[in-house]
């Protein structure tokens, strides 16, 4: 006996993050961006002693 799979024709109306999640995302992205910028500047200027 074959088994049928039903696929819903309509999707949930909203998959966007809530406004409360936006603040956390911005702070994490800003923190990571500043860290990457500092790392890039250190590599460009050849700072090797700062990593130890």
MDTraj code that builds the backbone (N, CA, C; nanometers):
import mdtraj as md
import numpy as np

residues = "UNK UNK UNK UNK UNK UNK UNK UNK UNK UNK UNK UNK UNK UNK UNK UNK UNK UNK UNK UNK UNK UNK UNK UNK UNK UNK UNK UNK UNK UNK UNK UNK UNK UNK UNK UNK UNK UNK UNK UNK UNK UNK UNK UNK UNK UNK UNK UNK UNK UNK UNK UNK".split()
xyz = np.array([
    [0.0844, -0.1171, 0.0000],
    [0.0000, 0.0000, 0.0000],
    [0.0899, 0.1247, 0.0000],
    [0.0765, 0.2102, -0.1009],
    [0.1634, 0.3279, -0.1083],
    [0.1299, 0.4302, 0.0004],
    [0.2349, 0.4986, 0.0434],
    [0.2185, 0.6017, 0.1454],
    [0.2272, 0.7384, 0.0782],
    [0.1332, 0.8236, 0.1079],
    [0.1355, 0.9585, 0.0499],
    [0.1888, 1.0575, 0.1524],
    [0.2579, 1.1559, 0.1018],
    [0.3121, 1.2625, 0.1866],
    [0.2396, 1.3904, 0.1506],
    [0.1836, 1.4540, 0.2502],
    [0.1123, 1.5792, 0.2258],
    [0.2058, 1.6966, 0.2527],
    [0.2125, 1.7859, 0.1576],
    [0.2935, 1.9061, 0.1700],
    [0.1995, 2.0240, 0.1881],
    [0.2186, 2.1025, 0.2949],
    [0.1284, 2.2176, 0.3141],
    [0.1485, 2.3210, 0.2031],
    [0.0389, 2.3730, 0.1541],
    [0.0462, 2.4687, 0.0439],
    [0.0791, 2.6096, 0.0918],
    [0.0534, 2.6395, 0.2182],
    [0.0846, 2.7731, 0.2676],
    [0.1972, 2.7641, 0.3704],
    [0.2847, 2.8624, 0.3688],
    [0.3962, 2.8690, 0.4624],
    [0.3587, 2.9596, 0.5790],
    [0.4280, 2.9469, 0.6902],
    [0.4015, 3.0407, 0.8002],
    [0.4214, 3.1849, 0.7536],
    [0.3440, 3.2737, 0.8090],
    [0.3425, 3.4109, 0.7587],
    [0.4706, 3.4877, 0.7872],
    [0.5358, 3.4612, 0.8996],
    [0.6517, 3.5424, 0.9346],
    [0.7672, 3.4544, 0.9808],
    [0.8819, 3.4685, 0.9131],
    [1.0037, 3.4018, 0.9557],
    [1.1114, 3.5034, 0.9916],
    [1.0762, 3.6289, 0.9925],
    [1.1719, 3.7344, 1.0251],
    [1.1991, 3.7332, 1.1752],
    [1.3234, 3.7647, 1.2144],
    [1.3533, 3.7685, 1.3582],
    [1.2777, 3.8808, 1.4274],
    [1.2515, 3.8588, 1.5541],
    [1.1832, 3.9629, 1.6303],
    [1.2775, 4.0795, 1.6554],
    [1.2204, 4.1922, 1.6908],
    [1.3003, 4.3127, 1.7144],
    [1.3962, 4.2940, 1.8317],
    [1.3625, 4.2117, 1.9295],
    [1.4508, 4.1915, 2.0444],
    [1.5779, 4.1176, 2.0036],
    [1.5708, 4.0353, 1.8983],
    [1.6877, 3.9618, 1.8513],
    [1.7826, 4.0511, 1.7720],
    [1.7330, 4.1597, 1.7158],
    [1.8161, 4.2470, 1.6339],
    [1.9274, 4.3118, 1.7152],
    [1.8990, 4.3501, 1.8380],
    [2.0002, 4.4136, 1.9218],
    [2.1153, 4.3207, 1.9528],
    [2.0857, 4.1942, 1.9783],
    [2.1918, 4.0982, 2.0047],
    [2.2751, 4.0751, 1.8810],
    [2.2120, 4.0646, 1.7652],
    [2.2854, 4.0422, 1.6417],
    [2.3781, 4.1588, 1.6104],
    [2.3313, 4.2788, 1.6287],
    [2.4129, 4.3968, 1.6007],
    [2.5330, 4.4022, 1.6940],
    [2.5136, 4.3718, 1.8218],
    [2.6252, 4.3785, 1.9158],
    [2.7295, 4.2709, 1.8861],
    [2.6856, 4.1505, 1.8511],
    [2.7805, 4.0435, 1.8176],
    [2.8538, 4.0765, 1.6885],
    [2.7829, 4.1266, 1.5883],
    [2.8461, 4.1622, 1.4613],
    [2.9464, 4.2753, 1.4798],
    [2.9134, 4.3718, 1.5631],
    [3.0049, 4.4832, 1.5893],
    [3.1296, 4.4354, 1.6625],
    [3.1128, 4.3498, 1.7619],
    [3.2254, 4.2951, 1.8366],
    [3.3175, 4.2150, 1.7451],
    [3.2601, 4.1305, 1.6597],
    [3.3401, 4.0497, 1.5679],
    [3.4105, 4.1381, 1.4651],
    [3.3426, 4.2403, 1.4166],
    [3.4035, 4.3297, 1.3184],
    [3.5202, 4.4071, 1.3755],
    [3.5082, 4.4520, 1.4996],
    [3.6182, 4.5242, 1.5628],
    [3.7371, 4.4309, 1.5840],
    [3.7109, 4.3073, 1.6255],
    [3.8186, 4.2102, 1.6438],
    [3.8898, 4.1793, 1.5135],
    [3.8147, 4.1631, 1.4061],
    [3.8762, 4.1377, 1.2759],
    [3.9579, 4.2569, 1.2283],
    [3.9093, 4.3769, 1.2528],
    [3.9825, 4.4966, 1.2131],
    [4.1144, 4.5081, 1.2884],
    [4.1125, 4.4821, 1.4180],
    [4.2349, 4.4872, 1.4979],
    [4.3332, 4.3806, 1.4507],
    [4.2837, 4.2612, 1.4210],
    [4.3701, 4.1541, 1.3718],
    [4.4315, 4.1910, 1.2378],
    [4.3543, 4.2491, 1.1500],
    [4.4045, 4.2885, 1.0185],
    [4.5118, 4.3949, 1.0303],
    [4.4902, 4.4938, 1.1152],
    [4.5892, 4.5996, 1.1350],
    [4.7177, 4.5413, 1.1928],
    [4.7055, 4.4473, 1.2868],
    [4.8241, 4.3857, 1.3466],
    [4.9020, 4.3055, 1.2436],
    [4.8331, 4.2359, 1.1550],
    [4.9012, 4.1574, 1.0513],
    [4.9679, 4.2504, 0.9511],
    [4.9016, 4.3578, 0.9137],
    [4.9584, 4.4503, 0.8150],
    [5.0852, 4.5150, 0.8692],
    [5.0861, 4.5547, 0.9955],
    [5.2012, 4.6218, 1.0524],
    [5.3053, 4.5236, 1.1053],
    [5.2800, 4.3951, 1.0942],
    [5.3784, 4.2948, 1.1316],
    [5.3987, 4.2798, 1.2813],
    [5.2969, 4.3018, 1.3588],
    [5.3059, 4.2874, 1.5040],
    [5.3027, 4.1402, 1.5395],
    [5.4155, 4.0847, 1.5806],
    [5.4189, 3.9440, 1.6175],
    [5.4201, 3.9269, 1.7689],
    [5.4742, 4.0188, 1.8420],
    [5.4809, 4.0072, 1.9862],
    [5.3464, 4.0252, 2.0541],
    [5.2491, 4.0862, 1.9862],
    [5.1189, 4.1118, 2.0468],
    [5.0346, 3.9849, 2.0585],
    [5.0702, 3.8797, 1.9896],
    [4.9899, 3.7587, 1.9896],
    [5.0286, 3.6609, 2.0996],
    [5.1361, 3.6909, 2.1748],
    [5.1847, 3.5932, 2.2733],
    [5.1487, 3.6323, 2.4122],
])
top = md.Topology()
chain = top.add_chain()
for i, resn in enumerate(residues, 1):
    res = top.add_residue(resn, chain, resSeq=i)
    for name in ("N", "CA", "C"):
        top.add_atom(name, md.element.get_by_symbol(name[0]), res)
traj = md.Trajectory(xyz[None], top)
